[in-house]
Amino acid sequence: MMRSRASRIVRSRSSGGVSLAAAVFLAVAVCAPVAGWAAPARRPNVVLFFIDTLRAKQVHCLGYPRRTTDSLDAEAARGVLFERAIAPSGWSLPSYSSIFTSIPAPAHAAQEKSHVLDPALTTLAEIFSANGYRTGGFVAGGHLSAVFGLAKGFQVYRDRPHFGSFFHTVPEAAEWLAQKDERPFFVFLQGYDAHAPYPAPLGFGDLYDPGYPGIVHTLSLMRDANQACLEGSVFHVPPGLQPEPDPFPPMPRWGPLSGLAAWLEQWRKPQPPARAPSGDVPFTPADAAHVVAHYDGAVTYADGWLGVFLETLERMGHRQDTLLVVAGDHGEEMGERGVFGHRRTLPDTQIHVPVVLSGPGVARGRRVPDVVELTDLAPTLVDLCGIPPNQAHQGRSLRPYLDPAKDPGQDLERVAFSARGIVLSARTRRWHLLIEGETRQLFDLESDPNELHDACGREPATAERLAGKLHDWDERYHAEARSGIPALTEEEKSLFRRHGYW
């Protein structure tokens, strides 16, 4: 019954906001004055909607059997879906730094938890602000906090609470958008709803695994984003441990989101009772499956907020003149190799993310199988909005894939690069090469999608070819960190540690 109710709610929630998402989402693909494309009389609005830690494998329109992403799926049908979009790194700070500067992670050097984005680098928000846009960032703290340097160029930047939800950021963005201002807007929205520990409220955590009686509800097993939950691991359960309460209070009934309160209340239900056994409790396959279900419920919850935001834009009359990008900043391991989380290394599950572009002038219902990079988003937006290109951008405009009047063809040789400290990654449509020091691993994603078998021995020429490209890329872009340590309080550092950092 829970699942059928969820389907009805998600479908009704999506139907009202789908067309708007197409408009908002083309933030990445706005229209530029280039041959064959009509330049708009007024530059379009741009919205970047990032679901933090959203991996491609859990997106329904990319083949996942559970209907986790109705709103995102609807936008993919209205715009362009990039089936193989690759993140620049396996965690947030370097990924968002590359997204906003179009500079690879080794070059901007904001790769570690104690780094700050170099203030000398120009951000996408600065470019849009300088070209007459009002700019607003509504983010959920963490490594998007202003102290890490990503607030540059935003005239309004709200970054609390730390590791918060779209529950916090969407209402703030809606309130800001409702203000009277004739300028086009550039908006960045982000929430940590799908980030460990996957705190899906209001019953979303049970949506895909109802009746589960185990320890995942009662232990913060995923509190540390780098927690290794191996089958056979043993967790100590203290006597009388109670389930954790819903992480968010009831939604206030106010303003353009007044209807959301009733929608969310339909999900509210009692949390399951604490598991009876105490002491040393093994982590079982059923527990691992419920962690995945919890993540899926968190993704569905975040996707619901995407639908709410798009409905809000529709009501405000911004449907026709807004371009929308919906994406994940990096992915997540979901037990494929015995662990959950991200940030340790660069398996495909951590760097393969969904990217959808929709809006005016963008092809509808197109799927792009070529490998592309999140560093391509900034030059794409600049290109499509008719803003002069920024010579520092290292990504390539994706506009050729977006033109509804042209067949973009396919580029089978395109390679996407990622970095996580000394771990380097080169990703093509079929192959994925990882290099860490002197160690190489090559995976054939067609026959081995979970990357369990190293193919270097049987494909030495492929490994050597990709290694040459990867070393050339690293040599070109490698730089030392150039900035100081962020000014975090001890309380903030403690909070970061609980989420696997510091």
NUROGU-996166 format. One record per residue (C-alpha): residue in one letter; z negated, y negated, x. Coordinates in nm, 2 decimals. Each point is the difference from the previous one (the first is absolute). Example, Ala and Ser with C-alpha at 12.3 -4.5 7.8 and 13.67 -1.06 7.14 Angstrom:
ATOM   r       zz       yy       xx
ATOM   A    -0.78     0.45     1.23
ATOM   S     0.07    -0.34     0.14
***
This chain:
ATOM   r       zz       yy       xx
ATOM   M     0.00     0.00     0.00
ATOM   M    -0.08    -0.23     0.29
ATOM   R     0.34     0.05     0.15
ATOM   S     0.19    -0.07    -0.33
ATOM   R    -0.20    -0.31    -0.06
ATOM   A     0.07    -0.11     0.36
ATOM   S     0.37     0.05    -0.05
ATOM   R     0.00    -0.20    -0.32
ATOM   I    -0.19    -0.29     0.16
ATOM   V     0.21     0.00     0.31
ATOM   R     0.33     0.01    -0.19
ATOM   S    -0.10    -0.28    -0.23
ATOM   R    -0.14    -0.20     0.28
ATOM   S     0.31     0.04     0.20
ATOM   S     0.26    -0.08    -0.27
ATOM   G    -0.11    -0.36    -0.04
ATOM   G     0.00    -0.09     0.37
ATOM   V     0.29     0.20     0.14
ATOM   S     0.26    -0.27    -0.03
ATOM   L    -0.23    -0.25     0.15
ATOM   A    -0.07     0.22     0.30
ATOM   A     0.37     0.00     0.06
ATOM   A    -0.01    -0.37     0.02
ATOM   V    -0.31    -0.03     0.20
ATOM   F     0.07     0.28     0.23
ATOM   L     0.31    -0.13     0.15
ATOM   A    -0.22    -0.22     0.22
ATOM   V     0.16     0.20     0.27
ATOM   A     0.35    -0.04    -0.13
ATOM   V     0.03    -0.35    -0.13
ATOM   C     0.35    -0.15    -0.02
ATOM   A     0.16    -0.18     0.29
ATOM   P     0.32    -0.21     0.03
ATOM   V     0.22     0.27     0.16
ATOM   A     0.35     0.11    -0.09
ATOM   G    -0.01     0.19    -0.32
ATOM   W    -0.34    -0.12    -0.10
ATOM   A    -0.06    -0.30    -0.21
ATOM   A    -0.27    -0.23     0.13
ATOM   P    -0.25    -0.09    -0.27
ATOM   A    -0.03    -0.36    -0.11
ATOM   R    -0.37     0.04     0.06
ATOM   R    -0.14     0.24     0.25
ATOM   P    -0.17     0.30    -0.17
ATOM   N    -0.36     0.07     0.00
ATOM   V    -0.11     0.28     0.24
ATOM   V    -0.28     0.26    -0.06
ATOM   L    -0.12     0.26     0.25
ATOM   F    -0.22     0.26    -0.17
ATOM   F    -0.15     0.24     0.26
ATOM   I    -0.20     0.31    -0.11
ATOM   D    -0.19     0.06     0.32
ATOM   T     0.01     0.36     0.13
ATOM   L     0.27     0.10    -0.24
ATOM   R     0.20     0.29     0.15
ATOM   A     0.35     0.10    -0.11
ATOM   K    -0.08     0.36    -0.08
ATOM   Q    -0.23    -0.10    -0.29
ATOM   V     0.26    -0.21    -0.18
ATOM   H     0.15     0.16    -0.30
ATOM   C     0.35    -0.15     0.03
ATOM   L     0.01     0.14     0.36
ATOM   G    -0.05     0.35    -0.12
ATOM   Y    -0.38     0.04    -0.06
ATOM   P    -0.05     0.22    -0.31
ATOM   R    -0.30    -0.20    -0.13
ATOM   R     0.09    -0.32    -0.19
ATOM   T    -0.21    -0.22     0.22
ATOM   T     0.22    -0.31     0.01
ATOM   D     0.16    -0.09    -0.34
ATOM   S     0.01    -0.37     0.08
ATOM   L     0.15     0.04     0.35
ATOM   D     0.24     0.26    -0.14
ATOM   A     0.12    -0.24    -0.26
ATOM   E     0.06    -0.27     0.27
ATOM   A     0.19     0.25     0.20
ATOM   A     0.23     0.06    -0.30
ATOM   R     0.05    -0.38    -0.03
ATOM   G     0.06    -0.06     0.37
ATOM   V     0.06     0.17     0.34
ATOM   L    -0.23     0.28     0.12
ATOM   F    -0.01     0.06     0.37
ATOM   E    -0.07     0.37     0.03
ATOM   R    -0.08     0.00     0.37
ATOM   A    -0.19    -0.32     0.08
ATOM   I    -0.21     0.02     0.31
ATOM   A    -0.32    -0.20     0.08
ATOM   P    -0.03    -0.16     0.34
ATOM   S    -0.34     0.17     0.06
ATOM   G    -0.25     0.23    -0.17
ATOM   W    -0.25    -0.26    -0.11
ATOM   S    -0.03    -0.34    -0.16
ATOM   L    -0.04    -0.26     0.27
ATOM   P     0.30     0.08     0.21
ATOM   S     0.21     0.08    -0.30
ATOM   Y    -0.06    -0.32    -0.19
ATOM   S     0.03    -0.20     0.33
ATOM   S     0.35     0.15     0.04
ATOM   I     0.09    -0.05    -0.37
ATOM   F    -0.08    -0.37     0.02
ATOM   T     0.15    -0.07     0.34
ATOM   S     0.29     0.26     0.01
ATOM   I    -0.12     0.08     0.35
ATOM   P    -0.08     0.36     0.11
ATOM   A    -0.36     0.10     0.05
ATOM   P     0.02     0.03     0.38
ATOM   A     0.14    -0.36     0.02
ATOM   H    -0.25    -0.18    -0.22
ATOM   A    -0.28     0.21     0.16
ATOM   A    -0.23    -0.01    -0.30
ATOM   Q    -0.05     0.37     0.01
ATOM   E    -0.38     0.06     0.03
ATOM   K    -0.29    -0.07    -0.23
ATOM   S    -0.12    -0.29     0.22
ATOM   H     0.34    -0.18     0.03
ATOM   V     0.11    -0.31    -0.18
ATOM   L     0.36    -0.09    -0.07
ATOM   D     0.13    -0.25     0.27
ATOM   P    -0.02    -0.34    -0.17
ATOM   A     0.32    -0.10     0.19
ATOM   L     0.20     0.24    -0.21
ATOM   T     0.17    -0.13    -0.32
ATOM   T    -0.08     0.18    -0.32
ATOM   L     0.22     0.05    -0.31
ATOM   A    -0.24    -0.22    -0.20
ATOM   E     0.04    -0.28     0.25
ATOM   I     0.38     0.02    -0.04
ATOM   F    -0.01    -0.01    -0.38
ATOM   S    -0.26    -0.28     0.00
ATOM   A     0.22    -0.21     0.23
ATOM   N     0.29     0.06    -0.24
ATOM   G    -0.17    -0.15    -0.30
ATOM   Y    -0.18     0.30    -0.15
ATOM   R    -0.36     0.00    -0.11
ATOM   T    -0.16     0.30     0.17
ATOM   G    -0.29     0.22    -0.12
ATOM   G    -0.16     0.30     0.15
ATOM   F    -0.24     0.22    -0.21
ATOM   V    -0.13     0.28     0.21
ATOM   A    -0.30     0.23     0.01
ATOM   G    -0.15    -0.08     0.33
ATOM   G    -0.02     0.26     0.27
ATOM   H     0.26    -0.05     0.27
ATOM   L     0.18    -0.25    -0.22
ATOM   S    -0.30    -0.24     0.03
ATOM   A     0.09    -0.34     0.12
ATOM   V    -0.19     0.05     0.32
ATOM   F     0.27     0.25     0.12
ATOM   G     0.27    -0.28    -0.01
ATOM   L     0.21     0.11    -0.30
ATOM   A    -0.09    -0.30    -0.22
ATOM   K     0.23    -0.23     0.20
ATOM   G     0.24    -0.19    -0.23
ATOM   F    -0.18     0.08    -0.33
ATOM   Q    -0.11    -0.32    -0.17
ATOM   V    -0.25     0.22    -0.20
ATOM   Y    -0.14     0.32     0.15
ATOM   R    -0.27     0.20    -0.17
ATOM   D    -0.13     0.30     0.19
ATOM   R    -0.32     0.12    -0.16
ATOM   P    -0.16     0.24    -0.07
ATOM   H     0.06     0.22     0.30
ATOM   F     0.19     0.32    -0.08
ATOM   G     0.04    -0.12    -0.36
ATOM   S     0.24     0.09    -0.28
ATOM   F     0.29    -0.14    -0.20
ATOM   F    -0.28    -0.04    -0.25
ATOM   H    -0.10    -0.30     0.21
ATOM   T     0.34    -0.13     0.14
ATOM   V     0.23     0.02    -0.31
ATOM   P    -0.22    -0.22    -0.22
ATOM   E    -0.03    -0.25     0.29
ATOM   A     0.38    -0.01     0.05
ATOM   A     0.06    -0.03    -0.38
ATOM   E    -0.24    -0.30    -0.02
ATOM   W     0.18    -0.17     0.30
ATOM   L     0.34     0.07    -0.15
ATOM   A    -0.10    -0.16    -0.33
ATOM   Q    -0.06    -0.34     0.17
ATOM   K     0.27    -0.26    -0.06
ATOM   D     0.23    -0.03     0.30
ATOM   E     0.37    -0.05     0.00
ATOM   R     0.05     0.16     0.35
ATOM   P     0.11     0.36     0.03
ATOM   F    -0.28     0.23     0.10
ATOM   F    -0.05     0.26     0.28
ATOM   V    -0.28     0.24    -0.09
ATOM   F    -0.15     0.28     0.20
ATOM   L    -0.22     0.25    -0.20
ATOM   Q    -0.19     0.29     0.15
ATOM   G    -0.28     0.24    -0.09
ATOM   Y    -0.18     0.29     0.16
ATOM   D    -0.01     0.22    -0.31
ATOM   A     0.18     0.29     0.18
ATOM   H    -0.19    -0.04     0.32
ATOM   A    -0.27     0.25     0.10
ATOM   P    -0.24     0.08    -0.17
ATOM   Y     0.25    -0.03    -0.29
ATOM   P    -0.25    -0.16    -0.24
ATOM   A     0.19     0.05    -0.32
ATOM   P    -0.22    -0.13    -0.28
ATOM   L    -0.02     0.06    -0.37
ATOM   G     0.09     0.37     0.01
ATOM   F     0.32    -0.04     0.21
ATOM   G    -0.15     0.23     0.26
ATOM   D     0.00     0.29    -0.25
ATOM   L     0.34    -0.08    -0.15
ATOM   Y     0.18     0.27     0.20
ATOM   D    -0.28     0.25     0.05
ATOM   P    -0.22    -0.01    -0.31
ATOM   G    -0.31     0.22    -0.01
ATOM   Y    -0.04     0.02     0.38
ATOM   P    -0.37     0.08     0.07
ATOM   G    -0.01    -0.05     0.38
ATOM   I    -0.15    -0.23     0.25
ATOM   V     0.28    -0.26     0.04
ATOM   H    -0.15    -0.22    -0.29
ATOM   T    -0.34     0.00     0.15
ATOM   L     0.06    -0.04     0.37
ATOM   S     0.18    -0.28     0.17
ATOM   L     0.21     0.26     0.19
ATOM   M     0.28    -0.25     0.04
ATOM   R    -0.20    -0.30     0.08
ATOM   D     0.13     0.01     0.36
ATOM   A     0.37    -0.05    -0.01
ATOM   N     0.02     0.23     0.31
ATOM   Q    -0.22     0.28    -0.14
ATOM   A     0.13     0.34     0.08
ATOM   C    -0.06     0.22    -0.31
ATOM   L     0.10     0.34     0.14
ATOM   E    -0.01     0.31    -0.21
ATOM   G    -0.33     0.17     0.08
ATOM   S    -0.18    -0.32     0.10
ATOM   V    -0.36    -0.01    -0.12
ATOM   F    -0.16    -0.31    -0.15
ATOM   H    -0.37    -0.04    -0.05
ATOM   V    -0.08    -0.09    -0.36
ATOM   P    -0.35    -0.15    -0.05
ATOM   P    -0.19     0.11    -0.31
ATOM   G     0.04    -0.20    -0.31
ATOM   L     0.31    -0.19     0.12
ATOM   Q     0.16    -0.18    -0.30
ATOM   P     0.37    -0.09    -0.06
ATOM   E     0.10    -0.34     0.13
ATOM   P     0.04    -0.26    -0.28
ATOM   D     0.33    -0.16    -0.09
ATOM   P     0.09    -0.24     0.28
ATOM   F     0.10    -0.28    -0.23
ATOM   P    -0.17    -0.16    -0.30
ATOM   P     0.17    -0.03    -0.34
ATOM   M     0.30    -0.23     0.00
ATOM   P    -0.08    -0.35    -0.13
ATOM   R     0.20    -0.11    -0.30
ATOM   W     0.16    -0.32     0.11
ATOM   G     0.32    -0.18     0.03
ATOM   P     0.34     0.17     0.04
ATOM   L    -0.17     0.34     0.07
ATOM   S    -0.21     0.01    -0.32
ATOM   G     0.17     0.31    -0.12
ATOM   L    -0.08     0.19     0.32
ATOM   A    -0.36     0.04    -0.09
ATOM   A     0.08     0.22    -0.30
ATOM   W     0.25     0.20     0.21
ATOM   L    -0.25     0.07     0.27
ATOM   E    -0.28     0.09    -0.25
ATOM   Q     0.22     0.29    -0.13
ATOM   W    -0.05     0.16     0.34
ATOM   R    -0.38    -0.04     0.03
ATOM   K    -0.19     0.32    -0.03
ATOM   P    -0.31     0.16     0.15
ATOM   Q     0.03     0.12     0.36
ATOM   P    -0.04     0.38     0.05
ATOM   P    -0.34     0.12     0.08
ATOM   A    -0.11     0.05     0.36
ATOM   R     0.07     0.34     0.14
ATOM   A    -0.31     0.22    -0.04
ATOM   P    -0.02     0.15     0.34
ATOM   S    -0.16    -0.19     0.28
ATOM   G    -0.02     0.06     0.37
ATOM   D     0.30     0.11     0.21
ATOM   V     0.30     0.01    -0.23
ATOM   P     0.35     0.11     0.13
ATOM   F     0.30    -0.21    -0.06
ATOM   T     0.24     0.23    -0.19
ATOM   P     0.37     0.00    -0.09
ATOM   A    -0.11    -0.12    -0.35
ATOM   D    -0.18    -0.29     0.15
ATOM   A     0.31    -0.09     0.21
ATOM   A     0.22     0.02    -0.31
ATOM   H    -0.24    -0.24    -0.18
ATOM   V     0.01    -0.25     0.29
ATOM   V     0.38     0.00    -0.06
ATOM   A    -0.05    -0.04    -0.37
ATOM   H    -0.24    -0.28     0.06
ATOM   Y     0.26    -0.17     0.22
ATOM   D     0.26     0.05    -0.27
ATOM   G    -0.23    -0.15    -0.27
ATOM   A    -0.06    -0.30     0.23
ATOM   V     0.38    -0.04     0.04
ATOM   T     0.04     0.01    -0.38
ATOM   Y    -0.27    -0.26    -0.04
ATOM   A     0.17    -0.23     0.25
ATOM   D     0.33     0.06    -0.17
ATOM   G    -0.16    -0.11    -0.33
ATOM   W    -0.09    -0.33     0.16
ATOM   L     0.36    -0.04     0.11
ATOM   G     0.11     0.04    -0.36
ATOM   V    -0.27    -0.25    -0.11
ATOM   F     0.12    -0.25     0.25
ATOM   L     0.36     0.04    -0.10
ATOM   E    -0.08    -0.05    -0.37
ATOM   T    -0.19    -0.31     0.10
ATOM   L     0.31    -0.14     0.18
ATOM   E     0.21     0.08    -0.30
ATOM   R    -0.23    -0.19    -0.23
ATOM   M     0.00    -0.30     0.24
ATOM   G     0.38    -0.01    -0.02
ATOM   H     0.07     0.09     0.36
ATOM   R     0.20     0.31    -0.07
ATOM   Q     0.35    -0.13     0.07
ATOM   D    -0.07    -0.20     0.32
ATOM   T    -0.24     0.22     0.19
ATOM   L     0.08     0.26     0.27
ATOM   L    -0.25     0.28     0.05
ATOM   V    -0.08     0.24     0.29
ATOM   V    -0.23     0.29    -0.07
ATOM   A    -0.10     0.21     0.30
ATOM   G    -0.27     0.17     0.19
ATOM   D    -0.11    -0.13     0.34
ATOM   H    -0.06     0.35     0.15
ATOM   G    -0.06     0.35    -0.13
ATOM   E    -0.28     0.26     0.01
ATOM   E    -0.05     0.36     0.11
ATOM   M    -0.09     0.21    -0.30
ATOM   G    -0.11     0.33     0.17
ATOM   E     0.35     0.11     0.11
ATOM   R    -0.13     0.05     0.35
ATOM   G    -0.36     0.06    -0.09
ATOM   V    -0.12    -0.36    -0.01
ATOM   F    -0.01    -0.30    -0.23
ATOM   G     0.04    -0.37     0.08
ATOM   H     0.20    -0.21     0.24
ATOM   R     0.00    -0.20     0.32
ATOM   R    -0.04     0.28     0.25
ATOM   T     0.36     0.08     0.07
ATOM   L     0.34    -0.04    -0.16
ATOM   P     0.11     0.30    -0.21
ATOM   D     0.26    -0.07    -0.26
ATOM   T    -0.26     0.01    -0.27
ATOM   Q    -0.15    -0.31     0.15
ATOM   I     0.32    -0.21     0.06
ATOM   H     0.23     0.10    -0.29
ATOM   V    -0.06    -0.24    -0.28
ATOM   P     0.17    -0.10    -0.33
ATOM   V     0.19    -0.33    -0.01
ATOM   V     0.17    -0.14    -0.32
ATOM   L     0.19    -0.32    -0.03
ATOM   S     0.10    -0.14    -0.34
ATOM   G     0.10    -0.32    -0.16
ATOM   P     0.29    -0.24    -0.06
ATOM   G     0.32     0.09     0.19
ATOM   V    -0.13     0.34     0.12
ATOM   A     0.17     0.33    -0.08
ATOM   R    -0.17     0.20    -0.27
ATOM   G    -0.09     0.37     0.03
ATOM   R     0.12     0.03     0.36
ATOM   R    -0.17     0.24     0.24
ATOM   V     0.04    -0.05     0.37
ATOM   P    -0.04     0.31     0.22
ATOM   D     0.03    -0.18     0.33
ATOM   V    -0.30    -0.06     0.22
ATOM   V    -0.12    -0.36    -0.02
ATOM   E    -0.31    -0.18     0.13
ATOM   L    -0.27    -0.22    -0.15
ATOM   T     0.09    -0.25     0.27
ATOM   D     0.33    -0.05    -0.18
ATOM   L    -0.17    -0.16    -0.30
ATOM   A    -0.05    -0.35     0.14
ATOM   P     0.36    -0.05     0.12
ATOM   T     0.12     0.14    -0.34
ATOM   L    -0.20    -0.25    -0.19
ATOM   V     0.10    -0.29     0.22
ATOM   D     0.36     0.10    -0.03
ATOM   L     0.00     0.05    -0.38
ATOM   C    -0.18    -0.33    -0.06
ATOM   G     0.26    -0.20     0.19
ATOM   I    -0.26    -0.10     0.27
ATOM   P     0.13    -0.03     0.35
ATOM   P    -0.07     0.31     0.20
ATOM   N    -0.30     0.01     0.24
ATOM   Q     0.12     0.09     0.35
ATOM   A    -0.33     0.18     0.07
ATOM   H     0.06     0.26    -0.27
ATOM   Q     0.08     0.34     0.15
ATOM   G     0.06     0.18    -0.33
ATOM   R     0.34     0.01    -0.17
ATOM   S     0.08    -0.14    -0.35
ATOM   L     0.03     0.27    -0.26
ATOM   R     0.23    -0.21    -0.21
ATOM   P     0.31     0.22     0.05
ATOM   Y    -0.20     0.27    -0.19
ATOM   L    -0.08    -0.23    -0.29
ATOM   D     0.34    -0.15    -0.09
ATOM   P     0.09     0.15    -0.34
ATOM   A     0.37    -0.06     0.06
ATOM   K     0.02     0.20     0.32
ATOM   D    -0.05     0.36     0.11
ATOM   P    -0.24    -0.03     0.30
ATOM   G     0.12     0.33     0.15
ATOM   Q    -0.24     0.20     0.22
ATOM   D    -0.12    -0.04     0.36
ATOM   L    -0.10     0.35     0.11
ATOM   E    -0.09    -0.12     0.35
ATOM   R    -0.25    -0.27    -0.10
ATOM   V    -0.34     0.05     0.17
ATOM   A    -0.34    -0.15    -0.11
ATOM   F    -0.27    -0.05     0.26
ATOM   S    -0.38    -0.01    -0.03
ATOM   A    -0.29    -0.03     0.23
ATOM   R    -0.38     0.08     0.00
ATOM   G    -0.14    -0.10     0.34
ATOM   I     0.16     0.25     0.24
ATOM   V     0.14     0.21    -0.28
ATOM   L     0.37    -0.08    -0.06
ATOM   S     0.23     0.12    -0.28
ATOM   A     0.37     0.02    -0.05
ATOM   R     0.12     0.10    -0.35
ATOM   T     0.35     0.07    -0.13
ATOM   R     0.11     0.15    -0.33
ATOM   R    -0.06     0.35     0.13
ATOM   W    -0.20    -0.02     0.32
ATOM   H    -0.34    -0.13     0.10
ATOM   L    -0.10    -0.03     0.37
ATOM   L    -0.36    -0.08     0.10
ATOM   I    -0.09    -0.08     0.36
ATOM   E    -0.36    -0.04     0.12
ATOM   G    -0.01    -0.04     0.38
ATOM   E     0.18     0.30     0.15
ATOM   T    -0.01     0.19    -0.33
ATOM   R     0.30     0.03    -0.23
ATOM   Q     0.03     0.15    -0.34
ATOM   L     0.33     0.02    -0.20
ATOM   F     0.00     0.09    -0.37
ATOM   D     0.29     0.09    -0.22
ATOM   L    -0.09    -0.16    -0.33
ATOM   E     0.26     0.19    -0.20
ATOM   S    -0.14     0.34     0.08
ATOM   D    -0.36    -0.10     0.09
ATOM   P    -0.11    -0.30    -0.21
ATOM   N    -0.37     0.05     0.08
ATOM   E     0.07    -0.01     0.37
ATOM   L    -0.16     0.33     0.10
ATOM   H     0.25     0.13     0.25
ATOM   D     0.11    -0.18     0.32
ATOM   A     0.38     0.02     0.03
ATOM   C     0.03    -0.14     0.36
ATOM   G     0.06     0.35     0.14
ATOM   R     0.30     0.07    -0.23
ATOM   E     0.14    -0.36    -0.02
ATOM   P    -0.05    -0.13     0.36
ATOM   A     0.31    -0.23    -0.02
ATOM   T    -0.13    -0.16    -0.32
ATOM   A    -0.34    -0.05     0.15
ATOM   E     0.14    -0.16     0.31
ATOM   R     0.23    -0.23    -0.19
ATOM   L    -0.27    -0.13    -0.22
ATOM   A    -0.25    -0.03     0.29
ATOM   G     0.25    -0.22     0.19
ATOM   K     0.03    -0.23    -0.30
ATOM   L    -0.38     0.00    -0.05
ATOM   H    -0.08    -0.08     0.36
ATOM   D     0.27    -0.28     0.00
ATOM   W    -0.16    -0.15    -0.31
ATOM   D    -0.35     0.02     0.14
ATOM   E     0.11    -0.15     0.33
ATOM   R     0.17    -0.29    -0.19
ATOM   Y    -0.29    -0.08    -0.22
ATOM   H    -0.32     0.10     0.18
ATOM   A    -0.25    -0.28     0.04
ATOM   E    -0.37    -0.04     0.07
ATOM   A    -0.23    -0.13    -0.26
ATOM   R     0.00    -0.38     0.02
ATOM   S    -0.29    -0.10    -0.23
ATOM   G    -0.37     0.01    -0.04
ATOM   I    -0.24     0.21    -0.21
ATOM   P    -0.03    -0.09    -0.37
ATOM   A    -0.32    -0.18    -0.11
ATOM   L    -0.16     0.27    -0.21
ATOM   T    -0.36     0.00    -0.10
ATOM   E    -0.22     0.30     0.07
ATOM   E     0.00     0.07    -0.38
ATOM   E     0.38     0.00     0.00
ATOM   K     0.01     0.23     0.31
ATOM   S    -0.23     0.24    -0.18
ATOM   L     0.23     0.00    -0.30
ATOM   F     0.30     0.06     0.22
ATOM   R    -0.17     0.29     0.17
ATOM   R    -0.06     0.16    -0.34
ATOM   H     0.38    -0.01    -0.05
ATOM   G     0.07     0.15     0.34
ATOM   Y     0.04    -0.31     0.21
ATOM   W    -0.22    -0.17     0.26
***
